[in-house]
Every structure is written in structure tokens, then in C-alpha cells.
Amino acid sequence: MNVLRTLLRRPAVGWWDLVDILVVSVLIYELLKLIKGTRATQMAFGGAVLAALFYFSQGTNLQTVNWLVRNLASYFVVAVIVLFQADIRRALAHLGRAEFFRFLVKPESEEDSIEEVVVAAGMLAAQKIGAIIVLERQIGLRTYIDGGIRLEAVLTYDLLVSIFQRSSPLHDGAVIIQGDRIAAAACFLPLTVNTKLSKELGSRHRAAIGLTEENDALAIVVSEESGGISVVVGGEIERGLDQAALRARLRAQVIQRRGTLRREAASS
């Protein structure tokens, strides 16, 4: 009865309490998603066993067990940090790639990403190797990413060039870039149904047009026949670009556009 009275006398739950519960719930859920199917699952189970032993030993006055668990707990924390460095880095990287933080990404990082794409497109064009490189913007491309081969790799020009080599098993389809990372390769895109397009445009150009007709993504296409570079935005294609022109278009469409969106968000 005393326990029941204590519970009933607790202060009412306010809005901040609900926010507190929600934040903790989301953190626990994301943590469980990250450790699912990894070695960390067994480590988490071991930690739960130690915690259960600690409270059990306190309640039953098992002094030796309690002393042993308390001493093991300090080593347990060190062991987690040492054994799971890679998993911890992956978790922090996952958090840093969240939509909220991606919106605040620094222009320097965007400049670096653009330069990697420009260099890769120039090298592919010089070798007349066909390619489709898609830059995700405000509208997510998860449907197409899930249909390809997930990479989650750092964006570099040499990796892009390697992916599109004819001997590579990933050269068919498009590469999708999210921020400064290559999200997936071998992604298949919807072909446009626009009958007014020139018959000179091949399947890569039509796929790039079809994708950008549906969302705000930007696609770069390198022609296998001519080695020409094209940029496709909003279903409109601009052909015959060199590296300097491509760099200027990407800066205008990515960096300047993001600055415009930030100003509009601040004024609203």
C-alpha cells in the first residue's frame, strides 16, 4: 500500500517529461538498430547479465558477488571501447549523416564533393566510358538505393572511375551520391516516356531524364559513344559540357541552391 501511495503522489507528467521519454526512446531504438546482427549484440547481453547480477547481489546481500561485479564493470566499459572502435565510428557517422545535420553541411565539404565528381566525369569522358552519377538533393532516393548495391563509401574520384570500368560488376546502372558519400552503385533508374526527345539520346540519358522528371535530383551522364558530358535537372538536359562548365553547373545547382533554401527557411 505504501508503494501505491508513493506512486499516486508523484507529480503530474508534463510536456517536457514526454519529450524526455521520446528522445530516450528514439536513442534506444537507433542503438538497437545499429547493433542488430553484430558482435555488439552479445556484448549488450553480457552487460545486461552483469547489471542483473549487481542488483540481485544487492538485494540478497551477496557481498562477494557484488564486489566482483562492481570491479568487472569498470573493465567492461574499457573493453567495449577497445573492441568496438569500428562500430562506434560507424554509429557516430550514421548520426552525422542524419537529415538535420546534412542540411547544415559546410560549403567546403560540398566543394570537395563537387570536385571529386568533376574529376571523375572528366576521366571517364576522356576514356569514353559510359556513366550515370546522381546527386541526391532534398527529395530522398531510397527506393533506387535499395534496388542497387549499397556501398556507403567515401566519395572519391578514383572510386567512381573504378565503379564504371567495363570490367567492374557494378558498371551497369547509376551511382547515387548522398552528400560526401557514395550511397549505392548499379542502381536502375526509370526511363522517360517523353516522345519528343532526340533519337540520339541513349538509355543512360533517358534514364537520367526519367529520374529527374520525378524528383529534384541532379544527374551527370557521360556518353559511351562520344565521351560527351551532360547534366540533367528537372527533366531538362544540357549536353556538351567540359569540366569547367560542369563544375559551374554543379556549384550553381548544389551550393547556391542550398544557400537559397537556407535563406527561405530563415525568412519563413
C-alpha beads as a LAMMPS data file, in Angstrom:
LAMMPS data file: protein, C-alpha beads

268 atoms
267 bonds

1 atom types
1 bond types

-500.0 500.0 xlo xhi
-500.0 500.0 ylo yhi
-500.0 500.0 zlo zhi

Masses

1 110.0

Atoms # bond

1 1 1 0.000 0.000 0.000
2 1 1 2.857 2.381 0.790
3 1 1 4.316 1.789 -2.674
4 1 1 0.930 2.501 -4.257
5 1 1 0.543 5.733 -2.262
6 1 1 4.041 6.827 -3.317
7 1 1 3.214 6.223 -6.975
8 1 1 -0.060 8.122 -6.719
9 1 1 1.660 11.108 -5.090
10 1 1 4.143 11.531 -7.941
11 1 1 3.893 14.872 -9.793
12 1 1 1.866 15.004 -12.991
13 1 1 3.624 14.219 -16.273
14 1 1 4.339 17.405 -18.227
15 1 1 5.272 18.148 -21.832
16 1 1 8.992 18.138 -21.081
17 1 1 8.641 14.702 -19.488
18 1 1 7.044 13.405 -22.679
19 1 1 9.821 14.955 -24.786
20 1 1 12.391 13.374 -22.476
21 1 1 10.792 9.940 -22.864
22 1 1 10.525 10.354 -26.646
23 1 1 14.203 11.325 -27.067
24 1 1 15.399 8.422 -24.922
25 1 1 13.111 6.006 -26.803
26 1 1 14.464 7.143 -30.188
27 1 1 18.061 6.818 -28.968
28 1 1 17.456 3.303 -27.664
29 1 1 15.698 2.315 -30.907
30 1 1 18.548 3.666 -33.074
31 1 1 21.105 1.910 -30.852
32 1 1 19.289 -1.406 -31.209
33 1 1 19.174 -0.964 -35.000
34 1 1 22.918 -0.309 -35.106
35 1 1 23.908 -3.348 -33.026
36 1 1 21.428 -5.742 -34.613
37 1 1 23.277 -8.647 -36.226
38 1 1 26.709 -7.540 -34.952
39 1 1 29.094 -8.641 -32.203
40 1 1 27.739 -5.820 -30.069
41 1 1 24.536 -7.827 -29.528
42 1 1 26.407 -10.419 -27.449
43 1 1 28.269 -7.634 -25.612
44 1 1 24.989 -5.915 -24.764
45 1 1 23.602 -9.215 -23.453
46 1 1 26.709 -9.616 -21.287
47 1 1 26.228 -6.106 -19.896
48 1 1 22.601 -6.886 -19.094
49 1 1 23.684 -10.037 -17.201
50 1 1 26.212 -8.013 -15.174
51 1 1 23.566 -5.411 -14.333
52 1 1 21.118 -8.123 -13.262
53 1 1 23.789 -9.740 -11.055
54 1 1 24.608 -6.384 -9.487
55 1 1 21.030 -5.660 -8.409
56 1 1 20.430 -9.271 -7.409
57 1 1 23.546 -9.294 -5.209
58 1 1 22.485 -6.039 -3.563
59 1 1 19.028 -7.364 -2.775
60 1 1 20.245 -10.698 -1.433
61 1 1 23.315 -9.352 0.414
62 1 1 25.811 -11.358 -1.668
63 1 1 28.791 -9.167 -0.838
64 1 1 31.426 -11.101 -2.779
65 1 1 29.341 -11.222 -5.966
66 1 1 28.547 -7.526 -5.601
67 1 1 32.254 -6.660 -5.175
68 1 1 33.192 -8.783 -8.190
69 1 1 30.530 -7.219 -10.443
70 1 1 31.498 -3.674 -9.399
71 1 1 35.127 -4.333 -10.288
72 1 1 34.261 -6.029 -13.575
73 1 1 32.030 -3.124 -14.608
74 1 1 34.960 -0.687 -14.906
75 1 1 36.858 -3.122 -17.164
76 1 1 33.695 -3.803 -19.145
77 1 1 33.474 -0.153 -20.261
78 1 1 37.129 -0.158 -21.400
79 1 1 36.594 -3.458 -23.234
80 1 1 33.605 -2.031 -25.110
81 1 1 35.634 0.989 -26.297
82 1 1 38.611 -1.132 -27.389
83 1 1 36.713 -3.991 -29.049
84 1 1 34.078 -1.901 -30.790
85 1 1 36.007 1.076 -32.132
86 1 1 34.766 0.434 -35.678
87 1 1 31.146 0.069 -34.552
88 1 1 31.342 3.268 -32.512
89 1 1 32.768 5.154 -35.507
90 1 1 30.003 3.735 -37.691
91 1 1 27.359 4.839 -35.195
92 1 1 28.729 8.374 -34.993
93 1 1 28.988 8.562 -38.787
94 1 1 25.380 7.371 -39.068
95 1 1 24.312 10.119 -36.668
96 1 1 26.299 12.726 -38.585
97 1 1 24.577 11.752 -41.845
98 1 1 21.101 12.389 -40.424
99 1 1 18.902 14.738 -42.452
100 1 1 19.126 17.545 -39.873
101 1 1 22.929 17.617 -39.941
102 1 1 23.095 17.136 -43.693
103 1 1 21.114 20.359 -44.112
104 1 1 23.845 22.173 -42.154
105 1 1 26.734 20.678 -44.135
106 1 1 29.619 23.105 -44.752
107 1 1 30.130 24.571 -48.233
108 1 1 33.769 23.386 -48.120
109 1 1 32.580 19.786 -47.945
110 1 1 30.233 20.369 -50.873
111 1 1 33.045 21.948 -52.872
112 1 1 35.213 18.876 -52.257
113 1 1 32.397 16.540 -53.323
114 1 1 31.769 18.546 -56.494
115 1 1 35.463 18.489 -57.367
116 1 1 35.619 14.698 -56.946
117 1 1 32.623 14.276 -59.271
118 1 1 34.031 16.719 -61.866
119 1 1 37.421 14.987 -61.951
120 1 1 35.778 11.552 -62.251
121 1 1 33.474 12.710 -65.066
122 1 1 36.442 14.194 -66.938
123 1 1 38.464 10.992 -66.652
124 1 1 35.529 8.836 -67.748
125 1 1 34.811 11.155 -70.698
126 1 1 38.448 11.022 -71.814
127 1 1 38.269 7.207 -71.872
128 1 1 34.754 7.178 -73.403
129 1 1 33.385 5.101 -70.554
130 1 1 29.631 5.496 -70.075
131 1 1 28.386 6.537 -66.644
132 1 1 25.429 7.975 -64.720
133 1 1 26.187 9.829 -61.487
134 1 1 23.160 11.018 -59.496
135 1 1 23.333 13.637 -56.725
136 1 1 20.549 13.381 -54.172
137 1 1 19.158 16.741 -53.021
138 1 1 16.055 17.487 -50.934
139 1 1 13.938 14.520 -52.091
140 1 1 15.346 11.179 -50.972
141 1 1 16.249 8.419 -53.445
142 1 1 15.995 5.476 -51.051
143 1 1 13.815 3.462 -53.441
144 1 1 16.578 3.434 -56.066
145 1 1 19.359 2.991 -53.498
146 1 1 17.678 -0.108 -52.067
147 1 1 17.392 -1.523 -55.597
148 1 1 21.148 -1.202 -56.180
149 1 1 24.278 -2.384 -54.382
150 1 1 24.821 -0.426 -51.172
151 1 1 28.347 0.916 -50.700
152 1 1 28.190 3.713 -48.086
153 1 1 31.724 4.670 -49.134
154 1 1 33.620 7.950 -49.001
155 1 1 33.211 9.868 -52.268
156 1 1 36.464 9.873 -54.255
157 1 1 37.087 10.265 -57.984
158 1 1 39.160 7.082 -58.202
159 1 1 36.369 5.007 -56.677
160 1 1 33.857 6.486 -59.127
161 1 1 36.155 5.735 -62.070
162 1 1 36.711 2.177 -60.795
163 1 1 32.971 1.526 -60.476
164 1 1 32.276 2.401 -64.122
165 1 1 35.142 0.408 -65.644
166 1 1 33.734 -2.107 -68.124
167 1 1 35.335 -4.964 -66.179
168 1 1 33.601 -3.906 -62.957
169 1 1 30.471 -5.854 -61.926
170 1 1 28.956 -2.526 -60.813
171 1 1 29.358 -0.597 -64.072
172 1 1 25.756 -1.158 -65.228
173 1 1 23.295 1.289 -63.741
174 1 1 23.814 4.543 -61.843
175 1 1 25.811 5.645 -58.832
176 1 1 23.817 7.617 -56.264
177 1 1 25.648 10.133 -54.073
178 1 1 24.355 11.453 -50.758
179 1 1 26.394 14.405 -49.538
180 1 1 30.024 13.315 -49.424
181 1 1 29.343 9.581 -49.664
182 1 1 28.572 7.098 -52.414
183 1 1 25.362 5.512 -51.169
184 1 1 24.967 2.807 -53.817
185 1 1 26.028 1.645 -57.272
186 1 1 24.355 -0.417 -60.006
187 1 1 21.078 1.421 -59.380
188 1 1 18.490 1.162 -62.136
189 1 1 16.512 4.298 -62.948
190 1 1 13.140 4.773 -64.673
191 1 1 13.303 5.633 -68.379
192 1 1 11.487 8.746 -69.542
193 1 1 8.363 8.342 -71.657
194 1 1 8.861 11.698 -73.383
195 1 1 8.450 11.026 -77.110
196 1 1 9.844 14.429 -78.147
197 1 1 13.416 13.648 -77.178
198 1 1 16.106 13.303 -79.792
199 1 1 16.774 9.787 -81.016
200 1 1 20.463 10.449 -80.457
201 1 1 19.917 10.092 -76.715
202 1 1 20.718 6.619 -75.443
203 1 1 19.362 4.688 -72.479
204 1 1 21.647 6.440 -69.977
205 1 1 20.390 9.880 -70.972
206 1 1 16.779 8.693 -70.974
207 1 1 17.193 7.131 -67.532
208 1 1 18.685 10.358 -66.169
209 1 1 15.818 12.372 -67.636
210 1 1 13.248 9.906 -66.309
211 1 1 14.640 10.134 -62.777
212 1 1 14.859 13.925 -62.673
213 1 1 11.319 14.255 -64.008
214 1 1 10.110 12.622 -60.775
215 1 1 12.217 14.487 -58.181
216 1 1 14.807 17.219 -57.664
217 1 1 17.878 15.008 -58.132
218 1 1 20.711 16.094 -60.410
219 1 1 22.247 13.601 -62.845
220 1 1 25.542 13.690 -64.708
221 1 1 25.768 11.470 -67.793
222 1 1 28.933 10.511 -69.658
223 1 1 28.272 9.186 -73.160
224 1 1 29.997 5.950 -74.107
225 1 1 29.810 6.781 -77.818
226 1 1 31.086 10.362 -77.864
227 1 1 32.586 10.857 -74.401
228 1 1 30.376 13.933 -74.008
229 1 1 29.273 15.131 -70.558
230 1 1 25.675 16.114 -69.888
231 1 1 23.822 17.480 -66.863
232 1 1 20.150 16.692 -66.315
233 1 1 17.934 18.674 -63.907
234 1 1 14.138 18.702 -63.786
235 1 1 13.892 16.559 -66.903
236 1 1 15.934 19.099 -68.920
237 1 1 19.274 18.017 -70.373
238 1 1 22.289 20.198 -71.134
239 1 1 24.855 18.499 -73.324
240 1 1 28.419 19.066 -74.474
241 1 1 29.896 20.328 -71.204
242 1 1 33.580 20.358 -70.372
243 1 1 34.950 20.064 -66.832
244 1 1 34.876 23.811 -66.168
245 1 1 31.259 24.117 -67.326
246 1 1 30.268 21.039 -65.320
247 1 1 31.896 22.489 -62.194
248 1 1 29.997 25.764 -62.655
249 1 1 26.654 23.970 -63.147
250 1 1 27.135 21.801 -60.062
251 1 1 28.080 24.770 -57.908
252 1 1 25.006 26.642 -59.078
253 1 1 22.671 23.699 -58.554
254 1 1 24.090 22.408 -55.243
255 1 1 25.849 25.142 -53.259
256 1 1 23.958 28.228 -54.445
257 1 1 20.639 26.392 -54.338
258 1 1 21.284 25.243 -50.760
259 1 1 22.065 28.832 -49.772
260 1 1 18.772 29.961 -51.303
261 1 1 16.863 27.275 -49.385
262 1 1 18.507 28.339 -46.121
263 1 1 17.567 31.978 -46.681
264 1 1 13.986 30.999 -47.491
265 1 1 13.795 28.831 -44.353
266 1 1 15.180 31.662 -42.221
267 1 1 12.695 34.198 -43.600
268 1 1 9.645 31.931 -43.207

Bonds

1 1 1 2
2 1 2 3
3 1 3 4
4 1 4 5
5 1 5 6
6 1 6 7
7 1 7 8
8 1 8 9
9 1 9 10
10 1 10 11
11 1 11 12
12 1 12 13
13 1 13 14
14 1 14 15
15 1 15 16
16 1 16 17
17 1 17 18
18 1 18 19
19 1 19 20
20 1 20 21
21 1 21 22
22 1 22 23
23 1 23 24
24 1 24 25
25 1 25 26
26 1 26 27
27 1 27 28
28 1 28 29
29 1 29 30
30 1 30 31
31 1 31 32
32 1 32 33
33 1 33 34
34 1 34 35
35 1 35 36
36 1 36 37
37 1 37 38
38 1 38 39
39 1 39 40
40 1 40 41
41 1 41 42
42 1 42 43
43 1 43 44
44 1 44 45
45 1 45 46
46 1 46 47
47 1 47 48
48 1 48 49
49 1 49 50
50 1 50 51
51 1 51 52
52 1 52 53
53 1 53 54
54 1 54 55
55 1 55 56
56 1 56 57
57 1 57 58
58 1 58 59
59 1 59 60
60 1 60 61
61 1 61 62
62 1 62 63
63 1 63 64
64 1 64 65
65 1 65 66
66 1 66 67
67 1 67 68
68 1 68 69
69 1 69 70
70 1 70 71
71 1 71 72
72 1 72 73
73 1 73 74
74 1 74 75
75 1 75 76
76 1 76 77
77 1 77 78
78 1 78 79
79 1 79 80
80 1 80 81
81 1 81 82
82 1 82 83
83 1 83 84
84 1 84 85
85 1 85 86
86 1 86 87
87 1 87 88
88 1 88 89
89 1 89 90
90 1 90 91
91 1 91 92
92 1 92 93
93 1 93 94
94 1 94 95
95 1 95 96
96 1 96 97
97 1 97 98
98 1 98 99
99 1 99 100
100 1 100 101
101 1 101 102
102 1 102 103
103 1 103 104
104 1 104 105
105 1 105 106
106 1 106 107
107 1 107 108
108 1 108 109
109 1 109 110
110 1 110 111
111 1 111 112
112 1 112 113
113 1 113 114
114 1 114 115
115 1 115 116
116 1 116 117
117 1 117 118
118 1 118 119
119 1 119 120
120 1 120 121
121 1 121 122
122 1 122 123
123 1 123 124
124 1 124 125
125 1 125 126
126 1 126 127
127 1 127 128
128 1 128 129
129 1 129 130
130 1 130 131
131 1 131 132
132 1 132 133
133 1 133 134
134 1 134 135
135 1 135 136
136 1 136 137
137 1 137 138
138 1 138 139
139 1 139 140
140 1 140 141
141 1 141 142
142 1 142 143
143 1 143 144
144 1 144 145
145 1 145 146
146 1 146 147
147 1 147 148
148 1 148 149
149 1 149 150
150 1 150 151
151 1 151 152
152 1 152 153
153 1 153 154
154 1 154 155
155 1 155 156
156 1 156 157
157 1 157 158
158 1 158 159
159 1 159 160
160 1 160 161
161 1 161 162
162 1 162 163
163 1 163 164
164 1 164 165
165 1 165 166
166 1 166 167
167 1 167 168
168 1 168 169
169 1 169 170
170 1 170 171
171 1 171 172
172 1 172 173
173 1 173 174
174 1 174 175
175 1 175 176
176 1 176 177
177 1 177 178
178 1 178 179
179 1 179 180
180 1 180 181
181 1 181 182
182 1 182 183
183 1 183 184
184 1 184 185
185 1 185 186
186 1 186 187
187 1 187 188
188 1 188 189
189 1 189 190
190 1 190 191
191 1 191 192
192 1 192 193
193 1 193 194
194 1 194 195
195 1 195 196
196 1 196 197
197 1 197 198
198 1 198 199
199 1 199 200
200 1 200 201
201 1 201 202
202 1 202 203
203 1 203 204
204 1 204 205
205 1 205 206
206 1 206 207
207 1 207 208
208 1 208 209
209 1 209 210
210 1 210 211
211 1 211 212
212 1 212 213
213 1 213 214
214 1 214 215
215 1 215 216
216 1 216 217
217 1 217 218
218 1 218 219
219 1 219 220
220 1 220 221
221 1 221 222
222 1 222 223
223 1 223 224
224 1 224 225
225 1 225 226
226 1 226 227
227 1 227 228
228 1 228 229
229 1 229 230
230 1 230 231
231 1 231 232
232 1 232 233
233 1 233 234
234 1 234 235
235 1 235 236
236 1 236 237
237 1 237 238
238 1 238 239
239 1 239 240
240 1 240 241
241 1 241 242
242 1 242 243
243 1 243 244
244 1 244 245
245 1 245 246
246 1 246 247
247 1 247 248
248 1 248 249
249 1 249 250
250 1 250 251
251 1 251 252
252 1 252 253
253 1 253 254
254 1 254 255
255 1 255 256
256 1 256 257
257 1 257 258
258 1 258 259
259 1 259 260
260 1 260 261
261 1 261 262
262 1 262 263
263 1 263 264
264 1 264 265
265 1 265 266
266 1 266 267
267 1 267 268
